[in-house]
């Protein structure tokens, strides 16, 4: 019998959420998952015997499993469901995303459609909000990786009790809108069969109209003071990114005489950060990137500045698109890049309107009807 090799291109990934729905998650090349062990080392450290012997041995003990780690990238693919609740379709005619379960796990304490969900979908758009994210634990799910899909003997790995720790959205000017996901899970096990996806709408080979082109992305920046708009800046992006992190920690018991497994996660400080780049310019009308630099660097008495950033990935009015609203951002002083054309890169930190708020960012997805 010939050896069987497994290729990453032959891999399928399914996600089972806490409500039992099974999503097909098309991932890009470069995915990974692993799990390590925490070990203790015991060594001998003694003087020589009368015979001139000094023992130098050591012993190793496995204390516990570290939480499993996983990461992969997906395209951001909003679409408008045809409804019908059959053949992998959603129940109602509404806007959804192929990777919807991941967005929900990032910000929600319950599954899609359940109490605590982060998703609100209707015929106009699909909203992702962090209203239900001020919780000690967020929604969990199981990931299944089928290596060698289509072979007679594929290898299937399950990561149980997964959580989304972080996602990064990069604005690669010549690329397709992509989200880079990473998170943790309890344990990796090998399964005998792959779960069958119950929701896979928008992933067919013919569904090519729900990919978002980054080059069409636009940004609106406004500075506010005392709740009123004071300055609007005219900026054209050449690059940027947004990172949303839950800063999670996995808890593992430490019982002697047994190999302990991770128990579960707790959330940390929610962090929304990023940067955007644009050329240094002075347009004929409106505040420019040069004005933005000047206004920030001269605000020597403003401890926390207040800017409203609205990224429309895919372009305002276009379909598909996703709008990311960051209403209260603290901007750092922009840095100059002295290339052939001088540009500015500005780091930002999205903040809530109050210390117990959950409104650092909200996202609105609009997609085309798919086949």
N, C-alpha and C positions, 0 to 999 in steps of 0.2 A: 504494500500500500504506500503510495506516495505521500510525502509530507504535505500538510496543509498550512499555507501561509495566509495571513490576514492583512488586508490592506485598509488604510484609513478611509479611502474613497468608498469602500463597500459598507461603511458603518451607518446604521440607523439609530436614532435617538427618540425614545418616547418618554413622556412625563405623565405620571399619575398624580393628580392633585388630591388634597385631603377630602374632597367630596366624591372621589372615584372616577372623575372624568379623565380620559387618557388622550393626551395631545401628541400629535406628531410634531417634533421640533427639528426642522432642517438646520443642521449646524455646518459651519465652514471648516476648512482644513486647519489643523492646529489645535484641536480639542485635546484635553488631557484630564486624567483622574488618577488619584493615587491615595494610599493610606500607609502611614508609618506606625512604628511602635515606639513606646517610651520604655526605656530599659534602665536598670540600675547595675552598676558595676561594684563588686566587692573584691578588694585586694588585700593581700597579706603584706605586712610591713614589720619584719622582725629581725633581730640580730642573729648572728651565726651561732650554731650549736658548738659543743666541744669538738665535734668532728669537722667543724668548718663549713657546715651546710646552712644555707639561708633560703628558706622557701620563697618563691617568687611567683606563685600562681595567682590566678584571678578567677572569679565566677561572674556570670551574667544572668540577670533575671529580667523577664518581660513583665513590666508593671501594668501596662495598659496599652490600648490602641489609641493613637492620636486620631482626631476626627478626620474623616476622608475629605480630600480637597478635589474640587472639580472646576474646570473652566472651559469655555468655548465661546465662539462668536456666532451671532445670527444676523441676518439682514432684518431691518425694521420693515415689516410688511403689513400695513393696514389694508383692510378690504371691507366691503359691504356685503354682508351675508345674504344669500338668497332665501334663508329660512328653510323650514321644512322638517328640521330635527331628524334627518335621516341621511344616510350616505356620507357621514362625516360633517354634516352641516350643523350650524347653530339653530336654536329653536325658533328665533324671531328674526325678522329682517332688521338688521342693525349693523353698525360699524364695529369691527373687531380687529384683532391683530393675530397673525400666525403664532407669534411668541407671547400671546396674551397672558398665559399662566405665569410666565416669568416676571412680567411687569406687576402682576397682582402680588406675587410672593415678595417682590421688592418692597411693596408699600402697604400690603394688607395683612390683617390678622386672621382672615378667613378666606376660604376658597371663592373663586368666581361665582357670583350668584348667591353666596351665603352671607350670613351676618359677619361684618368686618371686612368685606371685600374692598379693594381699592378701585374697582372697575365700575363705571357707569356707562352703559351703551344704549344708544337709541338710533333712530334713522338719520340723525343729523351728524353725529360724531361719537367717538368713544373717549371718555375722560379717565385719566389715571390721577388720583389725588392721594395725599398722605394723611387724610383725615383720621384713619384708623391705625396709624403707625406708631402712636405713642403707647406702645405695649411692651411688656418685658419679653414677649416672644411673638414672632410673626408666623405666617402660614408656612407649612412644610409640605413636601412632595417627595415622590420617589422618582429617580432617574434610571432608565434602562438603556444600556449601550449594547447593541447587537453588532458584534464584529464578524465580518464575513457574511453579511446579509445576502441571502440568495444561495448560499452554499448548503450542502446537505447536512453539515455539522457546524453551524455557526457557534461562536462563543458569546454568551450573554452575561453581562455584569449588571448587577442592581446596586445602586447607592440609595440606602434607606434614610428617610428623615432629612432630606436636603433642605437647605435654606439659601436664599440669595443674599450674599454679603455685599456685593458691589457690582455696579454696571458703569461702563464708560462708553460714551457716544463721541466718536471722532468725526470732525468735519473735513474729511479728505476731499479736496476740491475736485478731483477727477474720479472719485469713487462713488459707490452706492452706500446709502445710509446703513451703518452697521453698529450693533451693540455688542460689547465685549462683557460677558457675564462671568462671575466667579462666586464660589460659595463653598459651603461645607456640608457634610452628611455624617450619619452615625457610623455606618459600616458598609464595606463592599462585599457582596456575596456573588457567587456564580449561580445562575438560574438555568433551568432546563428548557424554558420556552420564553419567547418574546411576548410582551403584552400586545394586544391588538388595539390600535388607535381607534377611538370613537369620535374624535374631532380632528379633522385634517383639511378642512376647507381652506382654500387659498394657497395650497401647496402643490397643486397639479402642474404638470409641465407646461400646460397652456396658460397658467396664471402668471404671466410676465408683466402685467400692467400694474402690479402692486409693489414694485420696487421703487425706491425714492432716490433721485439723483441729487447728490450733495451740492453740485455746482449751482443749483437753483436757490440755495439757502440764502435767506436774508435775515438781518439783525436790526432791531430797533432799540436804541439806547436813550433813555430819558433820565435826567437828574431831577429829583424831587426835593422839596423843602417844605416842612410843615404841612404835608399832605397835598401840596399843589405842584403841578408841573412847572418847572422853571426853564429847563433847557432840553432840547431834543438834538441829538447828534446824528449827522449823516455819515454812516460808516458802511463800507462794503467789505465783507469778509474775504480773507484769503486762506483761512484755516482756523481751527479751534477745537475745543472739546468740553464735555461736561461729565463729571464723575459724581455718582450718587453712592454713598457708602453707609451701611448700617453698623459698621464696626462691631461685628458680633464676636462673642466668645463662646466656645463650647465647654460645658462642664463635664468632668469625668471623675467618678468616685475613686478612692484610693484604699481599697480593702486589701489587707495582707493575705497572701496565699491564693490569690486568684488574678486572672488577667481581666482587668476592668475595661468595659466598653464605654464610649462616650454616651452621656445621659441625655443631653439636649442643649439647646442654645439659649443665650440671653442677648438682648440687643444692647448696643452701646450708644454713643452719641451719633445722631444722624448728621451726616456731613454732605453738603452739596457744593462742589467747587468746580473750577474750570478756568479756561482762558480763551481769548479770541485774538486773532491777528488781523490787521488791516494795514493798508499803505498809509504812510504819513502824507496827508493831503490838506489842501485848503480850497474847498469848493466855492463856486461863485456865490452861493447862498446857503444858509444853514450852518450850524456849528459842525466843525470838522474834527478829524482825529487829532489834529494839532491842538484844537481848542480843548479837547478832552484831556490831553496831557497837561496842558497849561492849567486847566481848572482844578485838576486833582493835585498837582504838585504845589499849587499856590494856596490850597486849602489847609493852611498850617494850624488852624484852630478847630478843624472838624475831626473829631476822634473816630467816628464811624460815619462814613459817607453813605448816601442812599441813592442807588440807581435802579431803575426798572429795565431789565433785559428781556427781550422777547425774540427767541430764535424760531424762525419758521423754516424747518428743514424740508426742502422740496419747493419752497417758494410760496408766497402769499397768494391765495386763490387757486393754486394748482392742486390737482388730485393725481396721486396720493401725496400727503404731507403730514407732518407732525409739528405742532406748535408747542414750544416749551417756554412757559412763563415763569420768570424769576423776578418777583416784584420788589424785593428788598435786598439788593446786593451791595456789598462793600467791595469797592474796586481798589486794587493796589496801584501804585504809580506805574504807568506803562514803561516798558523797556524798549529801546531802539535796536533794530537789526540793520546794520549798515551794509546792506547788499547792493546790487545794481540799482534797485529801487528801494529806498529806505522805508521800513515798515515798523509798526508798533505791535507789541504783544502785551495784553493786559490780563492779569490774573484777577479772578473774582471769587467771592465767597457769598453764596446765597444764604440769607438769614431769615428766620421767622419774624413776623411782626411783633411777637411777644415771646418771652422765654419759654412758655409752654405751648407755643403755636406749632402748627404742622403745615404751614403754607410757604415753605422755602421754594417749592417748585410744584407746578401742576402741568400735565401734558394732555394735549388734545390731538387725537388721531383721526384722520379722515382718509378713507380709501375708496377705490373704485369697486364696482360690482364685478365679481369673479365668476368664472364659468362653473 
